[in-house]
């Protein structure tokens, strides 16, 4: 949040996707993560006004 005059506005959002799946699904998770932004209506609506970054934190479950 930053001040724009006297109003607090959102300038940046950082999203961390914490995913735990079986190890054999790691490629599927990485593929979904790599294409999600282009197919997300919320991301596509906000990206023009807000700097949005994402990060994938994957943990394999065996």
TARA-V927832 format. One record per backbone hydrogen bond with DSSP energy under -0.5 kcal/mol. NH is the residue of the N-H (numbers start at 1). CO is the residue of the C=O. E is the energy in kcal/mol with one decimal. If there is no record, write none. Layout:
nh->NH co->CO e->E
nh->NH co->CO e->E
//
This chain:
nh->2 co->9 e->-2.5
nh->4 co->7 e->-3.3
nh->5 co->3 e->-0.6
nh->6 co->4 e->-0.8
nh->7 co->4 e->-1.5
nh->9 co->2 e->-3.1
nh->11 co->9 e->-0.6
nh->13 co->51 e->-2.6
nh->15 co->53 e->-2.7
nh->17 co->15 e->-0.6
nh->17 co->55 e->-3.0
nh->18 co->16 e->-0.8
nh->19 co->17 e->-0.7
nh->19 co->57 e->-2.5
nh->21 co->59 e->-1.4
nh->23 co->61 e->-0.9
nh->25 co->22 e->-2.3
nh->26 co->23 e->-1.7
nh->29 co->25 e->-2.4
nh->30 co->26 e->-2.6
nh->31 co->27 e->-2.2
nh->32 co->28 e->-2.6
nh->33 co->29 e->-2.5
nh->34 co->30 e->-2.1
nh->35 co->31 e->-1.2
nh->35 co->32 e->-0.5
nh->36 co->32 e->-1.3
nh->39 co->35 e->-0.8
nh->39 co->36 e->-1.0
nh->40 co->37 e->-1.2
nh->41 co->39 e->-0.6
nh->44 co->40 e->-2.6
nh->45 co->41 e->-1.8
nh->46 co->42 e->-2.1
nh->47 co->43 e->-2.4
nh->49 co->46 e->-1.9
nh->50 co->46 e->-2.4
nh->51 co->11 e->-2.6
nh->52 co->50 e->-0.8
nh->53 co->13 e->-2.6
nh->53 co->51 e->-0.5
nh->55 co->15 e->-1.8
nh->57 co->17 e->-3.3
nh->57 co->55 e->-0.5
nh->58 co->56 e->-0.6
nh->59 co->19 e->-2.5
nh->61 co->21 e->-2.4
//
